[in-house]
């Protein structure tokens, strides 16, 4: 007998809209799909009835690229992600510093937005006014830059004579003096001085991250960095412990981080095999992917471009940073693929995308065929000649759709350094789909909001939802349809995780479900950002409920 029955719903099953308007759940699985009248007639006296009021019921969303533990830790620390401008950012820092004792002399956190500050580079002088006597290390939203104060620069010994480290850049004034913003590998000059989070802090961060993601209907994800990175401790043990304790109810794959300095391929693959074996004893966490970050980001001019950035009056533009040599990547990919791992790439610039695809091509030439789930995340600037290679090489395009709009960062920091032609190559979702590529979606939270409906809105409209000053769509010909976006965020992303649920609603399948507050197919596409998640179900259990408790219950 069903214990949960959701009726009066529009249902998307992970592939298409279906005629059924009700789902019955029992024992953690979907046991019936049909009309509300038929299923209600069969319901027992103890069945919980939920009236969807015409809202869309989907498989639980799978976020294919997220930093759940780091995001949770940041929410519990100096969280600047809600700041709408530089003033609000400074106010949040001041408030946090006033009420918080520094941990071993440091104030850390993050979430600031580059476009809120001139040139995308806040200064140590500004931060000194807020935190004068303690070290401050605040990463930006995309975690590719950090804002530090003078005390932090002094503790790290960073001066005008300090060279840029490999794979990083120190922001400087015209005299060469560091100004307080560190990019990519230069962040390590300070972050290595900060005590790592304890296992207890990581556990609390994971549970907060899970709670927060569940509120948006996300029931599974791929954590994009399982390893030490950017001042954050390795979350691997926290995931394994939470899984063993029954605290991890979501479906999670961890992408094991390949450190940029590691060159011993056989030894690193051996370490990854052992981590995968140890994690396999659990039920909710699997360490079955390997993550490479090939380049940086356009805003700090560290994304790897085939041609130099346009002059923007800032030093050190060049053509960006590539973190691995081509021959090394080809050899590493072949070894990882032969060991049965899936490969997860960060590639922003067109040179990085080409480099990743070249390495996948070499890998396929070296290894026999198998069921591969390799993917490239971000794909901001893609040379049109590389678009068909995704389908040819069976590499999934892992989209962070929320970025594909003309927001302040795009207008002020990105388009000026790319120029018109390359700006037109950005986020080619429709071109990839039309060329036969598989699509998945992720948020990169805490870089961006994890709300799938905000990302879906931009994927469909190529404009920011609810913007005070509406702007022209970014490359509007690259918009995709609502069904395409929903497939990417459910079955497309679940495929990358090799999820048992598969991102589908089907009889006998796991009951991982998300219920929206309305039917997106019945509202103008320009209103998609107004949708919100009302209910999240994982394995048949309600883990988030934003309904009015007097509504829709028997």
C-alpha positions, 0 to 999 in steps of 0.5 A, spaced: 500 500 500 502 506 498 505 511 503 505 517 499 501 519 493 502 526 489 496 527 485 494 533 481 501 534 478 504 535 471 509 530 470 516 530 467 519 523 467 526 525 465 525 525 458 518 527 456 511 530 459 507 524 460 499 523 461 499 521 468 498 526 473 499 522 480 505 518 483 504 513 488 510 511 492 512 505 497 518 502 500 522 508 497 520 506 490 515 509 485 509 503 485 504 506 481 503 512 475 496 514 473 490 518 474 489 521 480 482 518 481 485 511 480 490 512 485 486 516 490 481 510 490 486 505 491 489 509 497 489 506 504 487 510 510 494 511 512 497 514 505 499 521 505 496 525 500 499 531 497 495 535 492 500 538 487 495 544 485 498 543 478 505 544 479 510 540 475 513 534 478 520 532 476 525 527 478 530 530 483 535 534 480 542 532 479 547 537 480 553 535 475 558 540 478 557 543 485 562 544 491 557 542 497 562 541 503 565 548 501 559 551 500 556 549 506 562 551 510 562 558 507 554 558 509 557 557 516 562 562 515 563 569 513 558 568 507 558 574 502 554 571 497 548 575 498 551 581 498 548 585 492 554 590 491 561 593 494 557 596 500 553 590 502 559 586 501 563 591 506 558 591 511 557 583 511 565 583 512 564 588 518 559 585 521 562 578 521 569 580 523 565 584 529 562 578 532 567 573 530 573 571 534 579 569 528 581 562 528 588 562 529 589 569 527 585 569 521 578 571 518 576 567 512 570 566 508 568 568 501 562 569 495 564 576 493 562 578 486 568 581 481 564 586 478 562 589 484 569 592 484 573 596 479 576 592 474 574 586 478 580 587 483 578 589 491 584 592 494 588 590 501 587 597 503 579 597 503 579 590 507 584 593 512 579 598 514 574 592 516 580 587 518 586 591 520 589 586 525 588 579 523 589 576 517 583 576 512 582 571 506 576 571 502 575 568 496 570 570 490 564 567 488 568 563 482 574 561 487 579 563 482 581 569 486 582 571 493 581 578 496 586 579 502 588 584 507 595 587 508 596 583 514 595 577 510 600 579 505 605 581 510 604 574 513 605 571 507 611 575 505 608 577 498 612 584 496 613 587 489 619 582 489 615 576 489 614 573 482 608 570 480 607 563 482 606 558 476 599 557 474 597 564 478 598 571 478 598 577 483 594 583 482 599 589 482 599 597 481 603 600 476 609 600 481 609 592 481 606 593 489 601 587 490 594 590 491 590 585 495 587 580 489 590 574 488 589 569 482 589 562 481 595 559 484 597 565 487 592 564 492 596 558 495 601 563 497 596 565 503 591 560 503 597 555 506 598 559 512 591 558 514 589 552 518 584 547 515 577 546 517 577 540 522 573 534 520 567 536 525 567 543 521 567 539 514 561 534 517 557 540 519 559 543 512 556 537 508 550 537 512 548 544 511 550 543 504 546 537 503 540 541 507 541 547 502 541 543 496 535 539 498 531 545 498 532 546 491 529 539 489 536 537 488 537 529 490 544 528 487 550 531 485 557 530 483 562 534 488 567 537 483 573 537 488 575 531 492 581 533 495 585 539 498 584 546 494 584 553 495 585 553 502 579 548 503 581 541 507 579 535 503 572 533 504 573 525 502 573 523 509 567 527 511 563 524 506 565 517 508 563 518 515 557 521 513 555 516 509 557 510 514 553 514 519 546 514 515 547 522 515 548 522 507 541 521 504 543 524 497 546 520 491 553 523 491 559 522 486 566 525 488 570 527 483 577 526 486 582 532 485 588 531 480 593 536 483 597 540 478 603 539 481 603 531 481 606 528 475 607 521 477 601 518 473 601 510 476 602 512 483 596 517 483 592 512 479 593 507 485 591 512 490 585 514 486 583 506 486 584 505 493 580 511 495 574 508 490 575 502 493 574 505 500 568 509 498 565 503 495 563 500 502 557 506 503 551 507 499 550 514 498 557 516 496 562 513 490 569 516 488 568 514 481 570 520 477 577 524 477 577 532 476 582 536 472 582 543 472 585 545 465 585 553 466 582 559 470 577 564 468 576 569 463 574 575 468 581 574 471 584 573 464 587 566 466 582 562 462 586 559 456 585 562 450 588 560 443 589 568 442 591 573 447 586 577 450 584 584 448 588 590 451 584 592 457 589 597 461 591 591 465 598 588 466 599 581 465 593 579 460 597 574 455 592 568 453 591 565 459 594 559 463 594 552 461 595 548 467 597 541 464 601 539 458 598 536 452 602 530 452 601 529 460 594 529 459 593 524 454 597 519 458 594 521 464 587 520 461 589 514 458 591 511 465 585 513 468 580 511 463 583 504 463 582 504 471 575 505 470 574 512 472 570 517 469 573 524 467 571 531 469 574 537 466 574 544 468 575 548 461 573 555 460 577 558 454 577 555 447 584 553 448 583 549 454 576 546 451 580 544 445 586 541 449 581 537 453 578 534 447 585 532 444 586 528 450 580 525 450 581 523 442 588 520 444 585 516 450 580 513 445 585 511 441 589 508 446 584 504 450 578 499 448 571 502 448 567 501 454 561 505 457 564 512 458 561 518 462 567 523 461 564 530 461 567 537 460 564 543 465 563 550 464 565 551 456 564 558 456 568 560 450 568 554 445 571 554 438 565 552 433 570 547 430 570 544 436 562 543 437 561 537 433 567 533 437 563 532 443 558 527 440 564 524 436 568 523 442 562 521 446 564 527 451 558 530 455 557 538 455 556 539 463 553 546 462 553 552 468 547 555 464 546 561 470 552 564 467 550 565 460 547 572 460 549 579 459 550 580 467 554 586 470 560 581 470 559 579 462 558 586 460 564 589 464 569 584 465 568 579 460 566 582 453 571 587 453 577 582 454 574 577 449 572 581 443 566 581 439 568 574 435 570 570 441 564 573 445 559 570 440 562 563 441 560 563 449 556 558 452 554 554 445 548 550 448 544 550 442 549 548 437 552 543 442 545 540 442 544 540 434 551 537 433 548 531 437 552 532 444 549 529 450 547 535 455 548 535 463 547 541 468 550 543 474 550 550 478 558 550 481 555 552 487 557 556 491 560 560 485 552 561 483 546 559 486 544 552 486 537 553 484 535 549 478 530 554 476 534 560 475 539 556 471 533 553 466 530 560 465 537 562 463 538 556 458 531 558 455 531 565 455 539 567 455 537 573 459 537 574 467 531 572 471 528 578 474 533 583 472 532 590 474 534 593 468 533 588 462 538 587 457 539 583 450 540 576 451 547 573 450 547 569 443 540 568 443 541 563 438 544 558 443 538 558 447 535 551 448 528 549 449 525 547 456 524 540 455 532 540 453 534 544 459 529 539 464 532 533 461 539 536 462 538 537 469 535 530 471 537 524 466 543 528 463 546 529 469 544 523 473 547 519 467 554 522 469 553 519 476 551 512 474 545 514 478 540 508 480 535 513 479 537 515 472 534 521 473 527 518 471 520 517 474 518 510 472 515 504 476 520 500 480 525 506 480 527 510 486 522 515 488 527 521 488 522 527 486 522 534 486 515 538 486 515 545 483 510 550 485 507 551 478 507 548 471 513 551 467 509 549 461 503 554 462 507 560 464 511 565 459 518 563 458 520 569 461 517 567 468 521 561 469 525 564 474 519 565 478 518 558 479 520 555 486 521 548 489 515 546 494 517 539 496 523 534 495 523 527 496 529 522 497 528 514 496 520 516 498 522 520 504 520 528 504 526 531 506 524 538 504 517 541 505 515 548 503 508 547 502 503 551 507 501 545 511 494 546 511 494 545 503 493 539 500 494 534 505 488 529 508 
